Amino acid sequence: MTIDLSVFSETSFVVGEEMQGDANVREALLDRAMGEGRRRKSSEKLRCGRLPSAGLAFVARDDSERVIGSVRLWDVSCGARPMLLLGPLAVEPSCAGQGIGTALMQHAITRAADMDHGAIILVGDAPYYARFGFSAGKTSGVMMPGPVERNRLLGCELKQGSLDGASGLLIPRGRRVDRHQSHITAERPIVQGRLVQVA
């Protein structure tokens, strides 16, 4: 499927699944976009030592195949209730404001729904993420494994009622990193690219 958004964007890009060789460039992109403090966030405690949810790690590439955006979803649970944790979402600073983050979010949410997941949780700015269906309306009982501003803990139901009564500490439940591989190499899935033209 091809979606043409070139009228809205100065940078032509495609969104597709993360590939094995993307690890180092993705990490460098995250450092540029978010700073090294990103590793101290509460969400990182849920990602550390885990692999992203199968088939739910995506990058945006420009015309020269350079990675200019990234988003991943992770398997977590709240009590006995499985859900996904989204993050980090990052765009190359020089490409900000061109719809890349929006395209990554829409692609990730659509794929998660297609794979029959029920809900997504994230920590972020409510005004930005509201456009994708995220709110703090059903996350008041959800706790992170570390400090978080309550108004930034947001949820989106992919299936109606999936966050009803959600309560408890979020814990990781995803696949573990192979101890025999390096952290950066092992934390990513090995996938075949399925690209969607978005600009």
Contacts in CASP RR format, 6 or more apart in sequence:
PFRMAT RR
TARGET T0000
AUTHOR 0000-0000-0000
METHOD contacts of the structure
MODEL  1
MTIDLSVFSETSFVVGEEMQGDANVREALLDRAMGEGRRRKSSEKLRCGR
LPSAGLAFVARDDSERVIGSVRLWDVSCGARPMLLLGPLAVEPSCAGQGI
GTALMQHAITRAADMDHGAIILVGDAPYYARFGFSAGKTSGVMMPGPVER
NRLLGCELKQGSLDGASGLLIPRGRRVDRHQSHITAERPIVQGRLVQVA
1 196 0 8 1.000
2 196 0 8 1.000
2 197 0 8 1.000
3 196 0 8 1.000
3 197 0 8 1.000
3 198 0 8 1.000
4 197 0 8 1.000
4 198 0 8 1.000
4 199 0 8 1.000
5 99 0 8 1.000
5 103 0 8 1.000
5 198 0 8 1.000
5 199 0 8 1.000
6 12 0 8 1.000
6 199 0 8 1.000
8 98 0 8 1.000
8 99 0 8 1.000
8 199 0 8 1.000
9 98 0 8 1.000
9 99 0 8 1.000
9 100 0 8 1.000
9 199 0 8 1.000
10 98 0 8 1.000
11 62 0 8 1.000
11 68 0 8 1.000
11 95 0 8 1.000
11 98 0 8 1.000
11 100 0 8 1.000
11 199 0 8 1.000
12 62 0 8 1.000
12 63 0 8 1.000
12 199 0 8 1.000
13 60 0 8 1.000
13 61 0 8 1.000
13 62 0 8 1.000
13 63 0 8 1.000
13 68 0 8 1.000
13 95 0 8 1.000
13 100 0 8 1.000
13 103 0 8 1.000
13 198 0 8 1.000
13 199 0 8 1.000
14 60 0 8 1.000
14 61 0 8 1.000
14 195 0 8 1.000
14 196 0 8 1.000
14 197 0 8 1.000
14 198 0 8 1.000
14 199 0 8 1.000
15 58 0 8 1.000
15 59 0 8 1.000
15 60 0 8 1.000
15 103 0 8 1.000
15 104 0 8 1.000
15 107 0 8 1.000
15 195 0 8 1.000
15 196 0 8 1.000
15 198 0 8 1.000
16 58 0 8 1.000
16 59 0 8 1.000
16 60 0 8 1.000
16 61 0 8 1.000
16 107 0 8 1.000
16 193 0 8 1.000
16 194 0 8 1.000
16 195 0 8 1.000
16 196 0 8 1.000
17 55 0 8 1.000
17 57 0 8 1.000
17 58 0 8 1.000
17 59 0 8 1.000
17 189 0 8 1.000
17 191 0 8 1.000
17 192 0 8 1.000
17 193 0 8 1.000
17 194 0 8 1.000
18 26 0 8 1.000
18 52 0 8 1.000
18 57 0 8 1.000
18 58 0 8 1.000
18 59 0 8 1.000
18 70 0 8 1.000
18 72 0 8 1.000
18 188 0 8 1.000
18 189 0 8 1.000
18 191 0 8 1.000
19 59 0 8 1.000
19 190 0 8 1.000
19 191 0 8 1.000
19 193 0 8 1.000
20 185 0 8 1.000
20 188 0 8 1.000
20 190 0 8 1.000
20 191 0 8 1.000
22 59 0 8 1.000
22 67 0 8 1.000
22 188 0 8 1.000
23 184 0 8 1.000
23 185 0 8 1.000
23 187 0 8 1.000
23 188 0 8 1.000
24 184 0 8 1.000
25 66 0 8 1.000
25 67 0 8 1.000
26 59 0 8 1.000
26 67 0 8 1.000
26 70 0 8 1.000
26 188 0 8 1.000
27 184 0 8 1.000
29 67 0 8 1.000
29 68 0 8 1.000
29 69 0 8 1.000
29 70 0 8 1.000
29 90 0 8 1.000
29 92 0 8 1.000
30 38 0 8 1.000
30 70 0 8 1.000
30 88 0 8 1.000
30 90 0 8 1.000
31 38 0 8 1.000
32 92 0 8 1.000
32 93 0 8 1.000
33 90 0 8 1.000
33 91 0 8 1.000
33 92 0 8 1.000
33 93 0 8 1.000
34 88 0 8 1.000
34 90 0 8 1.000
38 44 0 8 1.000
38 88 0 8 1.000
41 123 0 8 1.000
42 123 0 8 1.000
42 144 0 8 1.000
42 145 0 8 1.000
42 146 0 8 1.000
42 147 0 8 1.000
42 148 0 8 1.000
43 85 0 8 1.000
43 87 0 8 1.000
43 88 0 8 1.000
43 122 0 8 1.000
43 123 0 8 1.000
43 144 0 8 1.000
45 144 0 8 1.000
45 145 0 8 1.000
45 146 0 8 1.000
46 74 0 8 1.000
46 76 0 8 1.000
46 85 0 8 1.000
46 144 0 8 1.000
46 145 0 8 1.000
46 170 0 8 1.000
46 171 0 8 1.000
46 172 0 8 1.000
47 74 0 8 1.000
47 85 0 8 1.000
47 172 0 8 1.000
47 187 0 8 1.000
49 176 0 8 1.000
49 177 0 8 1.000
49 183 0 8 1.000
49 187 0 8 1.000
50 74 0 8 1.000
50 75 0 8 1.000
50 172 0 8 1.000
50 174 0 8 1.000
50 175 0 8 1.000
50 176 0 8 1.000
50 177 0 8 1.000
50 187 0 8 1.000
51 174 0 8 1.000
51 175 0 8 1.000
51 176 0 8 1.000
51 177 0 8 1.000
51 186 0 8 1.000
51 187 0 8 1.000
51 188 0 8 1.000
51 189 0 8 1.000
52 72 0 8 1.000
52 73 0 8 1.000
52 74 0 8 1.000
52 187 0 8 1.000
52 188 0 8 1.000
52 189 0 8 1.000
53 72 0 8 1.000
53 73 0 8 1.000
53 74 0 8 1.000
53 75 0 8 1.000
53 84 0 8 1.000
53 112 0 8 1.000
53 117 0 8 1.000
53 174 0 8 1.000
54 175 0 8 1.000
54 189 0 8 1.000
55 111 0 8 1.000
55 115 0 8 1.000
55 189 0 8 1.000
55 191 0 8 1.000
56 72 0 8 1.000
56 73 0 8 1.000
56 84 0 8 1.000
56 108 0 8 1.000
56 111 0 8 1.000
56 112 0 8 1.000
56 115 0 8 1.000
57 71 0 8 1.000
57 72 0 8 1.000
57 73 0 8 1.000
57 188 0 8 1.000
57 189 0 8 1.000
57 191 0 8 1.000
58 70 0 8 1.000
58 71 0 8 1.000
58 72 0 8 1.000
58 104 0 8 1.000
58 107 0 8 1.000
58 108 0 8 1.000
58 111 0 8 1.000
59 67 0 8 1.000
59 69 0 8 1.000
59 70 0 8 1.000
60 67 0 8 1.000
60 68 0 8 1.000
60 69 0 8 1.000
60 70 0 8 1.000
60 91 0 8 1.000
60 100 0 8 1.000
60 101 0 8 1.000
60 103 0 8 1.000
60 104 0 8 1.000
60 198 0 8 1.000
61 67 0 8 1.000
61 68 0 8 1.000
62 68 0 8 1.000
62 95 0 8 1.000
67 92 0 8 1.000
68 91 0 8 1.000
68 92 0 8 1.000
68 95 0 8 1.000
68 100 0 8 1.000
69 90 0 8 1.000
69 91 0 8 1.000
69 92 0 8 1.000
69 95 0 8 1.000
69 100 0 8 1.000
69 101 0 8 1.000
69 104 0 8 1.000
70 88 0 8 1.000
70 89 0 8 1.000
70 90 0 8 1.000
70 104 0 8 1.000
71 86 0 8 1.000
71 87 0 8 1.000
71 88 0 8 1.000
71 89 0 8 1.000
71 90 0 8 1.000
71 101 0 8 1.000
71 104 0 8 1.000
71 105 0 8 1.000
71 108 0 8 1.000
72 86 0 8 1.000
72 87 0 8 1.000
72 88 0 8 1.000
73 84 0 8 1.000
73 85 0 8 1.000
73 86 0 8 1.000
73 87 0 8 1.000
73 108 0 8 1.000
73 112 0 8 1.000
73 120 0 8 1.000
74 84 0 8 1.000
74 85 0 8 1.000
74 86 0 8 1.000
74 87 0 8 1.000
74 172 0 8 1.000
74 174 0 8 1.000
75 82 0 8 1.000
75 84 0 8 1.000
75 85 0 8 1.000
75 172 0 8 1.000
75 173 0 8 1.000
75 174 0 8 1.000
75 175 0 8 1.000
76 82 0 8 1.000
76 83 0 8 1.000
76 84 0 8 1.000
76 85 0 8 1.000
76 121 0 8 1.000
76 170 0 8 1.000
76 171 0 8 1.000
76 172 0 8 1.000
76 173 0 8 1.000
76 174 0 8 1.000
77 83 0 8 1.000
77 170 0 8 1.000
77 171 0 8 1.000
77 173 0 8 1.000
78 121 0 8 1.000
78 142 0 8 1.000
78 166 0 8 1.000
78 167 0 8 1.000
78 168 0 8 1.000
78 169 0 8 1.000
78 170 0 8 1.000
78 171 0 8 1.000
79 167 0 8 1.000
79 168 0 8 1.000
79 169 0 8 1.000
79 171 0 8 1.000
81 162 0 8 1.000
81 166 0 8 1.000
82 117 0 8 1.000
82 118 0 8 1.000
82 173 0 8 1.000
83 117 0 8 1.000
83 118 0 8 1.000
83 119 0 8 1.000
83 120 0 8 1.000
83 121 0 8 1.000
83 162 0 8 1.000
83 163 0 8 1.000
83 166 0 8 1.000
84 112 0 8 1.000
84 117 0 8 1.000
84 118 0 8 1.000
84 119 0 8 1.000
84 120 0 8 1.000
84 121 0 8 1.000
85 120 0 8 1.000
85 121 0 8 1.000
85 122 0 8 1.000
85 170 0 8 1.000
86 108 0 8 1.000
86 120 0 8 1.000
86 121 0 8 1.000
86 122 0 8 1.000
87 122 0 8 1.000
89 101 0 8 1.000
89 104 0 8 1.000
89 105 0 8 1.000
91 97 0 8 1.000
91 100 0 8 1.000
91 101 0 8 1.000
91 104 0 8 1.000
92 100 0 8 1.000
98 199 0 8 1.000
102 131 0 8 1.000
103 198 0 8 1.000
103 199 0 8 1.000
105 129 0 8 1.000
105 132 0 8 1.000
106 132 0 8 1.000
107 196 0 8 1.000
107 198 0 8 1.000
109 120 0 8 1.000
109 132 0 8 1.000
109 156 0 8 1.000
109 158 0 8 1.000
112 118 0 8 1.000
112 120 0 8 1.000
112 158 0 8 1.000
113 158 0 8 1.000
117 158 0 8 1.000
118 157 0 8 1.000
118 158 0 8 1.000
118 159 0 8 1.000
118 162 0 8 1.000
119 155 0 8 1.000
119 156 0 8 1.000
119 157 0 8 1.000
119 158 0 8 1.000
119 159 0 8 1.000
119 162 0 8 1.000
119 163 0 8 1.000
119 166 0 8 1.000
120 134 0 8 1.000
120 155 0 8 1.000
120 156 0 8 1.000
120 158 0 8 1.000
121 139 0 8 1.000
121 142 0 8 1.000
121 153 0 8 1.000
121 154 0 8 1.000
121 155 0 8 1.000
121 170 0 8 1.000
122 129 0 8 1.000
122 134 0 8 1.000
122 154 0 8 1.000
122 155 0 8 1.000
123 144 0 8 1.000
123 148 0 8 1.000
123 152 0 8 1.000
123 153 0 8 1.000
123 154 0 8 1.000
124 152 0 8 1.000
124 154 0 8 1.000
125 152 0 8 1.000
126 134 0 8 1.000
126 135 0 8 1.000
126 136 0 8 1.000
126 151 0 8 1.000
126 152 0 8 1.000
126 154 0 8 1.000
129 154 0 8 1.000
129 156 0 8 1.000
132 156 0 8 1.000
133 156 0 8 1.000
134 154 0 8 1.000
134 155 0 8 1.000
134 156 0 8 1.000
135 154 0 8 1.000
135 155 0 8 1.000
135 156 0 8 1.000
136 150 0 8 1.000
136 151 0 8 1.000
136 152 0 8 1.000
136 153 0 8 1.000
136 154 0 8 1.000
136 155 0 8 1.000
137 155 0 8 1.000
138 155 0 8 1.000
138 157 0 8 1.000
138 163 0 8 1.000
138 164 0 8 1.000
138 165 0 8 1.000
138 166 0 8 1.000
139 153 0 8 1.000
139 154 0 8 1.000
139 155 0 8 1.000
139 163 0 8 1.000
139 166 0 8 1.000
140 150 0 8 1.000
141 165 0 8 1.000
141 166 0 8 1.000
141 167 0 8 1.000
141 168 0 8 1.000
142 153 0 8 1.000
142 166 0 8 1.000
142 167 0 8 1.000
142 168 0 8 1.000
142 170 0 8 1.000
143 168 0 8 1.000
143 169 0 8 1.000
143 170 0 8 1.000
144 153 0 8 1.000
144 169 0 8 1.000
144 170 0 8 1.000
145 169 0 8 1.000
145 170 0 8 1.000
145 171 0 8 1.000
155 163 0 8 1.000
157 163 0 8 1.000
177 183 0 8 1.000
177 186 0 8 1.000
177 187 0 8 1.000
178 186 0 8 1.000
END
